[in-house]
Amino acid sequence: MRPVSEFFLRISAKTYLWLLIAVMTVGLCALNEYLPENGRPLPGDEWLRDQFVQLRAKDQAEERLALIDIDDHSISVLGAAPWPRERIADLIEKLITEFDVRGVALDIYFEEHKDTVGDQRLAALAEHGPVVLAQAFDFDKNKQTPARNGQLTGGKPVAAFNQVELANMAQATGYIANHSGLSNARYVSNIGFVPDLDGTLRRIPVQTRFDGKVYSELSRALLECCSKLNANQLFAHKSRFSDVDENGFSRVEYSRTLSSYEVVPALSVLQDTTPLEALRGKYIIIGSSSLALADRVPTPLWYSTSGFLVHAQALSTMLDEHEGRAYVKWPGRLIALLFTVLTAGVAMFMFPRFSAWSNTLMLGLASLAWVALAYLVVDHDMWFSPIGPLAANFFLLAVAVPFGWQTAQRKSRRLLGTLQQYVAKAVVQELLRSDLKDPLAPRQLHVTTLIADMEGYTSQVENLPMEGAANLTREFLECLTGPVLAKGGTLDKYTGDGLVAFWGAPLPVENHADLALDAAIEIVRNVRKLSAQYEQQGRKKIRVRIGIESGIAIAGDFGSSFRSIYTAVGDSVNTASRLEDAARHYPHDIIIGKGTVEGSTRHQFQALGERLLKGKEKPTTIYTVEVTA
């Protein structure tokens, strides 16, 4: 009996070990599901949700609303922004009286008095017409002195809401509002938001509490303005916007692709080239896609989305719900936990009995099954963790290794291949592997800055139609952007007809000067090819001017609670800009500073002599490189 007893005890110990592993697996998933979002130990939820958003977005024309865009072409023709108030009033009056639109909401606020007549016309339109003005709330609870600019207008007393409703609203700490001359507006919305930690805008405050009043987000305010029903009747049904996070923010569904929305240039409306039928009876949002106004945010659909397109997405969802599409809440956390319990049970049965290959295959199939199920669940529960069961499978995969000791080396390679499908992108990997506490915090780094611009852009586009100007700008920026990204550069920003990029941040790069030079040479080649195509078509020749300099700069995440951007600032950045400007005086497309020449190890340079650059006290020695075909 003794050998039998020992065998029983040995099997029992293994069973307890597997039970412990199963409990740890389920516990890992439960921890990620039931902790608050900002306390979850496992990353990846938002990335996976973003993939689902991109797959789910419908390329179906949105015919209930339209966007009026104060775009770069409209600005180039009618004058720099911000536009005079009279021009804004002209635009709104045309939309209401000639196009007979349902209502107009502005994704623009007017903090200061400008032209008196224009302000008076705007005030009259906002007081008597179907017009929604905008003001931006600040939600940063860490500010000692939050912004309180302008005169806050509108809002409903908190007494009109019950405690449950108030508890689900975002709490603002400050605001930027319109000037006092617009204080009689009937409807004023909130356009303020808080991006996620990665800078992506995924959620908005549909209702905001501040100083005893409640304010609606732009799309909700536009519906309130244009509907004959009161707000309680209009939003009485179950809505996805009533499903909020701990801060009172709702997820934007992004149910349609960006191309689904009709975007009409403001110039087209003002010059009467837009057909009346194109806008009649539609909800209208006026905003700007101009790069100069910097009203762009990363979204799950695109890395640079105009702000008014986010409001349009929210309005589409509200209209869908108003027309009968109900939001049915599912218990996403419970579904994820039950799936993990099932997977752990199957794993505990298979791991001691089957090969590592079979166990890995089972976990892979389970992961695919969960991804398919999570794709369905995310539309019915906006706050559960879709990555939780995948992380549990990852954990099970890790503990499966000891059971394949006969083929340890082969299993290690196979497991490594399986692990690779779960890790982040290459750049994110490098950031995570770095020993920096906050890789995006402002730091002093040695960088190389490249600034590129089209010579004579205004003369190139002044005689082109709007579509032709847009195509020229897009094709030119593609010539610039491709080499920058291919050579590992950080794209700082577009400057209308050019860009700013740098190498050496957020992570240091030893050969950043040579990488920038490689990109510059490739840019010149691309632009010359494009210019040759244009000349064959009888169009004007185009030329790119590039300035490059290396040196110490402060690179990091700068901005405010309203806008945030990763950029680099410093003397070397300014010098690169001056060198780009100086290129207009030389027959060379690339003008290089001394810092880049000293940092390069594999390029040959031609000295061009000294030049006194703007803002410099002493002449600067400048160089160029030869660009072969």
Buried (B, 14 or more C-beta within 10 A) or exposed (E): EEEEEEEEEEEEEEEEEBEEBBEBBBEBBBBBBBEEEEEBEBBBBBBBBBBBBEEBBEEEEBEBBBBBBBBBBBBBBBEEBBBBBBBBBBBBBBBBEBBEBBBBBBBBBBBEBBBEEBBBBBBBBBEEBBBBBBBBBBBBEEEEEBBBBBBBBBBBEBEEBEEEEBEBBBBBBBBBBBBEBBBEBBBBBBBBBBBEEEBBBBBBBBBBBBEEBBBBBBBBBBBBBBBEEEBEEBBEEEBBBBBBBEBBBBBBBBBBBBEBBBBBBBBBBBEEEBEEEEBEEBBBBBBBBBBEBEBBBBBBBBEEBBBBBBBBBBBBBBBBBBEEBEBEEBEBBEBBBBBBBEBBEBBBEBBEEBBBEBBBBBBBEBBEBBBEBBBEBBBBBBBBBBBBBBBBBBBBBEBBBEBBEEEEEEBEEBBEEBEEEBEEEEEBEEBEEEEEEEBBEBBEBBBBBBBBBBBBBEEBBEEBEBEBBBEBBEBBBEBBBBBBEEBBBBBBBBBBBBBBBBBBBBBEBEBBBBBBBBBBBBBBBBBBEBBEEBEEEEBBEBBBBBBBBBBEBBBBBBEEBBBBEBBBEBBBBBBBBBBBBBBEEBEBBBBBBBBBBEBBEEBEBEEBEEBEBEEEEEEBEBBBBEBEE
